């Protein structure tokens, strides 16, 4: 099944590809872990904001050295929980974003939660279209 996602559409998590048979899906093993599978959660990501990075530098987590004896680096991305019973609006249907210190990751869709207003990036094949919203 080809998933034609467009900007402005309403989507939700595709239960069949995100969750195990015991929780309504078709997977034999969980996508990430059993705890998230039981709660109906998929972990998405988004880049950290400059305010979050500044707050990290002011916290105790930034002090000292890491296990290799080097200065610590701030996190480049943060996790966002997507729930199977919520609706999300597509902000970008084909997104490529840098979610760490490496190269940019493609094959993503940028969503905004209609419940919390938080934005997140998740793989395109983990969501399904429920409405055109045009």
N, C-alpha and C positions, 0 to 999 in steps of 0.2 A: 504494500500500500504506500503510495507516494503522498507525503505530507506537504501540501502546498501552503506554507505559512506566509502571510503578508502582514505588513505594518498595519496596526489598528485592529487586528482580529483579536477575539477573545479565545484563550486557550486554557487547557488544564493539563495536569500530568496524565500521561497515558498509563493507566493502571496495569495494563497487560505487560508493558516493557519495563515498568519501574518496581513492581512488587512481586513477591513469591505467591505460589498457588494458595498457601494458607491465608493470605491477606488479599485475595481477589485478583491477583495477577497470574502470569503464566511462567514466571521464572522459577527455576529449581533452587537456586541460591540467591540471596539478597544482592541488590545492586551495590551497596556499601557495607552495611552491617545489619544484624537482626534487630537491634534496637530501633533504628530508623524505619525498618520494614514494618515493625509492629505499630509504630506511631503514625505511619503513612506519610513519611517525610523523605524528600530527596534534597541532598545538599547541593546548592548552587553557589556561585561565587560572584564577587564584584571587586574591582580595585579599591584600595583604601583611599580615603579622602585626605587632602592635606591636613585637615584638622585632626584626623585620627593619627596620622604620622607624627604631628607635633605633640599630641598627647602621649604617644608612645615614648618619644624622646624625653618627656618630663617624668615618666614613670620609672619605677625601680627596675622594670624588665630590661631597660636599655643600658643599665649600669654594668660595668665589669666586662669580662671577656667570655667568649664562648668556649666550648670544650677543646677547640684547636688553638686557643690562645689568641684569637683575633677579636677585634671589636665587633659588637653585635650589630646586625642590620635590621631595619624596621620591616615589619610585614608588608608585602606588596598587595595582598588580597585578603579578603575576609569572607567567611561563609555566611550564606543566607539560607534559611530553611524554607523549602517550598512544600506545601501540604496538598494531599490528593483531593481534599474537599473544597479547595479554593479556586477562584477564577483569576486569571492573569491576562493583562493586555500586552500585546506585542509592540515594543517600541522600535526594535530593529529586527527584521526577519533573518538577515544574514550578517552575523557579527563576527569580528575577529578582535580579540582583546588580549593584552598581556596580563596574566594573572599570577605573576611570580617574577623571578629574576631571569628566567629563560626567554625563549621566543614566544611570540603571540600564538594563541590557540584559536583555530578556526572551527567552523561547523557549529557555531553557537547561535542562540537567539537571545535578544535582550528583552526581558519582561519587567513589568511593573505589577506589583500585587494590588488588586482592587480593594483588599482588606486593610493592609498596613501602609501601602504607598512606597514600599521599599523596592528598589531596582535590583535585578540579578541577571547573570548570564548562565545559561544551561544549554546542554546539547540539544539540537533541534529534534532529534529522533525520540526524545523523552517526553515531548508534549504533543497534544492533538488539538485540532481546531474545533471549537464548539459554536462559534458565531462569526459572521463577517464583520459586524459592527461598522457598517458604512452607510 
